[in-house]
Amino acid sequence: QVQLVESGGGLVQPGGSLGLSCAASGSIYSIYAMGWYRQAPGKERELVATTINDGSTNYADSAKGRFAISRDYAKNTVYLQMNNLKPEDTAVYYCNAKTRTGYGYFEIWGQGTLVTVSS
C-alpha cells in the first residue's frame, strides 16, 4: 500500500506563485508514476501534470509554461511549482500515484489540498 500526504495549498493573489508537495510512504517501490490533478467546483477532476520513473513529464495545456512538476526520489516526494496563477486555477489539487504490483495496477490519491487564486 502507498499513502500520499499533500501540503502547500492556500490563498494566493493572481499572478502569484505557490508550491505543492506530496510525500509518499509505504510500498514506494511499486510506484511508476506520480502526478497532480485538480478539481474545480462543479467540474470533473482533470490532469495537471505527471512524471514517470524515467523522468519524463506531461502537462495539461493550461499548465504548460506556468507549472513545473519535479520529483525527489530520495525524499519520495513530488512537487508542483505553480507560477503566474490565475483565478481559473482555483481548485482542490490531488496528488496521484500509479502503482504496479503482483496483483495489478492501482491508483492512489491524496486527500487533496485547496488552492484559491483571488485578490
Backbone torsions as a table, in degrees:
resi	resn	phi	psi	omega
1	GLN	NA	143.1	176.2
2	VAL	-114.7	137.4	174.5
3	GLN	-117.9	143.0	-179.2
4	LEU	-124.1	134.5	177.5
5	VAL	-128.3	119.0	-177.6
6	GLU	-96.7	156.9	173.2
7	SER	-155.1	160.8	172.3
8	GLY	111.2	-3.8	179.1
9	GLY	-71.3	172.1	178.6
10	GLY	159.2	-165.2	-178.5
11	LEU	-100.5	132.9	179.4
12	VAL	-142.4	149.3	179.5
13	GLN	-79.8	154.6	175.4
14	PRO	-55.0	137.3	-176.4
15	GLY	88.5	-9.2	-179.0
16	GLY	-83.7	-178.2	-178.7
17	SER	-125.9	154.5	179.0
18	LEU	-154.3	143.3	177.7
19	GLY	-117.5	137.7	176.5
20	LEU	-112.5	147.8	176.7
21	SER	-128.0	150.6	177.1
22	CYS	-142.7	114.2	-179.3
23	ALA	-98.7	129.7	179.1
24	ALA	-101.9	145.6	176.1
25	SER	-143.1	168.0	-179.5
26	GLY	96.2	-132.9	-176.0
27	SER	-81.1	67.0	-175.3
28	ILE	-58.6	-34.9	-175.2
29	TYR	-60.5	-21.8	-176.4
30	SER	-84.0	-8.7	-177.0
31	ILE	-79.0	128.5	174.7
32	TYR	-117.8	-7.3	176.8
33	ALA	-157.6	147.7	173.7
34	MET	-137.6	155.3	-178.8
35	GLY	-169.4	-175.4	180.0
36	TRP	-127.2	137.7	173.7
37	TYR	-126.4	164.4	176.8
38	ARG	-143.2	156.1	178.3
39	GLN	-138.1	114.8	177.2
40	ALA	-87.9	157.9	179.9
41	PRO	-54.8	128.7	177.8
42	GLY	77.1	5.5	-178.5
43	LYS	-122.5	164.2	177.6
44	GLU	-79.7	157.8	176.0
45	ARG	-66.4	137.8	-177.8
46	GLU	-134.1	155.0	177.8
47	LEU	-67.9	139.5	170.7
48	VAL	-108.5	-57.3	-178.9
49	ALA	-162.6	148.3	176.6
50	THR	-138.7	158.3	174.4
51	THR	-141.3	138.2	178.3
52	ILE	-108.7	173.8	-168.8
53	ASN	-64.7	-15.6	177.4
54	ASP	-86.3	2.7	177.5
55	GLY	92.8	-7.7	-179.6
56	SER	-72.0	154.5	-177.3
57	THR	-130.8	159.0	178.0
58	ASN	-142.0	135.1	-177.7
59	TYR	-125.8	146.5	167.7
60	ALA	-67.3	151.7	-180.0
61	ASP	-56.2	-35.6	-178.4
62	SER	-67.7	-19.6	-177.2
63	ALA	-99.7	-18.3	-176.0
64	LYS	-61.2	131.6	178.3
65	GLY	85.1	-12.7	-179.4
66	ARG	-119.4	-33.6	-177.3
67	PHE	-110.4	152.0	177.1
68	ALA	-138.1	126.8	177.1
69	ILE	-101.7	141.3	177.6
70	SER	-146.6	161.3	-176.8
71	ARG	-138.7	132.3	175.4
72	ASP	-106.7	104.2	-175.8
73	TYR	-69.2	-30.4	179.2
74	ALA	-66.6	-33.6	-179.2
75	LYS	-99.1	-0.2	-178.0
76	ASN	52.8	43.4	-173.8
77	THR	-130.8	139.6	173.1
78	VAL	-114.7	142.9	-176.3
79	TYR	-121.0	154.2	171.3
80	LEU	-133.8	112.3	175.2
81	GLN	-95.4	122.4	-176.5
82	MET	-115.9	122.3	180.0
83	ASN	-118.9	160.7	179.1
84	ASN	48.6	51.9	-176.7
85	LEU	-67.7	147.2	-178.4
86	LYS	-121.5	157.4	178.8
87	PRO	-55.1	-32.3	-179.8
88	GLU	-72.8	-5.4	173.4
89	ASP	-83.1	-6.7	178.6
90	THR	-61.4	124.8	-176.7
91	ALA	-178.0	169.8	166.4
92	VAL	-87.9	125.6	-178.4
93	TYR	-100.6	129.7	-177.3
94	TYR	-115.9	133.4	171.9
95	CYS	-81.7	144.9	-177.7
96	ASN	-135.5	138.3	173.5
97	ALA	-127.5	134.9	175.5
98	LYS	-105.1	128.1	-175.2
99	THR	-122.0	155.1	179.6
100	ARG	-132.4	117.7	-179.0
101	THR	-130.2	179.6	177.5
102	GLY	-66.4	-13.1	-179.5
103	TYR	-98.5	-2.7	178.9
104	GLY	127.9	-165.2	-178.8
105	TYR	-103.0	140.2	-178.5
106	PHE	-138.2	156.5	173.1
107	GLU	-117.2	134.1	178.6
108	ILE	-116.0	139.8	-178.7
109	TRP	-120.8	144.9	170.8
110	GLY	-79.3	-179.8	-175.9
111	GLN	-81.7	-13.6	179.7
112	GLY	93.4	147.0	176.5
113	THR	-137.1	133.9	-173.8
114	LEU	-83.9	129.7	172.2
115	VAL	-115.7	122.8	179.4
116	THR	-120.0	123.1	179.1
117	VAL	-110.5	108.9	-174.6
118	SER	-159.0	149.0	175.5
119	SER	-94.8	NA	NA
